[in-house]
Amino acid sequence: MLISLAEYAKLHDKSSDTLRRLAGRGAFHTAQKIGRNWVLDSNEEYPVQKRSPKNGVGNTRATVVSLFSGCGGMDLGFVGGFEFLGKKYPKTGFEIIWANEISPAACKTYEQNIGSHIVNADINDAIDQMPKTADVVIGGFPCQDISINGKMRGIKGERSGLYTYIVEAVKKIKPKIFIAENVGGLLLKQNEYSLRKILEDFNALGYEISYQLYRAVDYGVPQTRERVFIVGTKKGLPKFTPPQPTKKHPITAKEAIGDLEGLAQNEGFSHIWSLANVSGEQGNRRLLADRPGYTIRAECHGNIQFHYSLPRRISMREAARIQSFPDTFLFPCKLRETERQIGNAVPPVLAWHVAKSAKRIVSE
Ligand SMILES: C[S@@+](CC[C@H](N)C(=O)[O-])C[C@H]1O[C@@H](n2cnc3c(N)ncnc32)[C@H](O)[C@@H]1O
């Protein structure tokens, strides 16, 4: 239940001024401003505060190694410091010190938007160059073999077996916490064996393991995407508490992309769209203006959803919005490659919420 900041202050025996300052710094997951007043979920835990001479309350720097980084959707969320649909997602205090990705095009996008610490190589070749220490390891391992749109070969498929590199990285780095992300389909009956094997391998690392399905729409992403996050925390540290949903009412497609309706094609802004004909099997869906968008897929070969009111498929910028990328995030590549990078990404806004929960543990 949403309550006012003053009511929350009373519940926690704090002053409203302190809470306003914390809310302004993004210390609460569920706080949002309605007019001039803050409201937040009454169940939100009071944030752990740590003083750091450098960065102020609760914002000690923590280092992250990122695997299978793609264009950087998850990494952007982990670092924070962006705005989406008028809402600010402040810096989290995490710093990515090393990232790896096999696709040169995705690396180019990553470098332009996130940083030059990305190493463009096959993880098999790059793993020896990885830093020896970091507070956190993150990675959205390739999911084509698990996704319901893929061939469902589970972890025996070449690409999903790549989660073993996250296992390797955790063994080497011994981070305080690691976070592995994959498609919701990992929890389907067909993937029971894969899930069991993945959890077994992560459990053998001696970490507390938990996993949960997240509906991106519950966290302010205008999309019905579902993703699983598997989290491991070092024994002795507090348990990972998943972020509380922040949205009761989903952001609709019209709210997310309505302002782009009159905009002409613009390559630099990735406001370009596929002209693929309606195909027999997939990609015939039309967005509904008053509902969130459908899951944006990486390998849809131009058969991305149609606009809810215009006679065309959605543009790459509109797809990026539906994935909660800020408009300042640019994709310096052609249409199909952009489609792949956007579809592969963890929505930055969802990743930001997960990162904030992880930061509490790392700051302990
Ligand atoms: C699901 S995507 C990750 C997306 C990323 N987490 C994001 O939020 O943007 C998986 C990524 O793993 C990369 N990949 C696949 N095989 C790889 C390998 N052998 N070494 C390094 N990266 C690989 C793919 O190119 C793809 O970008």
The ligand as an SDF file (V2000), in Angstrom:
LIG
                    3D

 27 29  0  0  0  0  0  0  0  0999 V2000
   21.1630  -12.4400  -23.4550 C   0  0  0  0  0  0  0  0  0  0  0  0
   22.4380  -11.5230  -24.1740 S   0  0  0  0  0  0  0  0  0  0  0  0
   22.9430  -10.4920  -22.8390 C   0  0  0  0  0  0  0  0  0  0  0  0
   22.4110   -9.1170  -22.9020 C   0  0  0  0  0  0  0  0  0  0  0  0
   22.9240   -8.1840  -21.8410 C   0  0  0  0  0  0  0  0  0  0  0  0
   22.8650   -8.7710  -20.5340 N   0  0  0  0  0  0  0  0  0  0  0  0
   22.1490   -6.8700  -21.8460 C   0  0  0  0  0  0  0  0  0  0  0  0
   21.4320   -6.6030  -20.8870 O   0  0  0  0  0  0  0  0  0  0  0  0
   22.2550   -6.1050  -22.8210 O   0  0  0  0  0  0  0  0  0  0  0  0
   23.7560  -12.6780  -24.2480 C   0  0  0  0  0  0  0  0  0  0  0  0
   25.0080  -12.1290  -24.9020 C   0  0  0  0  0  0  0  0  0  0  0  0
   26.0390  -13.1100  -24.8300 O   0  0  0  0  0  0  0  0  0  0  0  0
   26.8710  -12.9440  -25.9780 C   0  0  0  0  0  0  0  0  0  0  0  0
   27.6590  -14.1780  -26.1770 N   0  0  0  0  0  0  0  0  0  0  0  0
   27.2600  -15.3570  -26.7310 C   0  0  0  0  0  0  0  0  0  0  0  0
   28.2570  -16.2420  -26.7560 N   0  0  0  0  0  0  0  0  0  0  0  0
   29.3390  -15.6210  -26.1900 C   0  0  0  0  0  0  0  0  0  0  0  0
   30.6680  -16.0250  -25.9340 C   0  0  0  0  0  0  0  0  0  0  0  0
   31.0930  -17.2630  -26.2600 N   0  0  0  0  0  0  0  0  0  0  0  0
   31.5210  -15.1500  -25.3650 N   0  0  0  0  0  0  0  0  0  0  0  0
   31.1010  -13.9000  -25.0410 C   0  0  0  0  0  0  0  0  0  0  0  0
   29.8370  -13.4480  -25.2570 N   0  0  0  0  0  0  0  0  0  0  0  0
   28.9610  -14.3080  -25.8260 C   0  0  0  0  0  0  0  0  0  0  0  0
   25.8660  -12.6570  -27.0830 C   0  0  0  0  0  0  0  0  0  0  0  0
   26.4840  -12.0410  -28.2070 O   0  0  0  0  0  0  0  0  0  0  0  0
   24.8420  -11.7810  -26.3620 C   0  0  0  0  0  0  0  0  0  0  0  0
   25.1050  -10.4280  -26.5670 O   0  0  0  0  0  0  0  0  0  0  0  0
  1  2  1  0
  2  3  1  0
  2 10  1  0
  3  4  1  0
  4  5  1  0
  5  6  1  0
  5  7  1  0
  7  8  2  0
  7  9  1  0
 10 11  1  0
 11 12  1  0
 11 26  1  0
 12 13  1  0
 13 14  1  0
 13 24  1  0
 14 15  1  0
 14 23  1  0
 15 16  2  0
 16 17  1  0
 17 18  1  0
 17 23  2  0
 18 19  1  0
 18 20  2  0
 20 21  1  0
 21 22  2  0
 22 23  1  0
 24 25  1  0
 24 26  1  0
 26 27  1  0
M  CHG  2   2   1   9  -1
M  END
$$$$
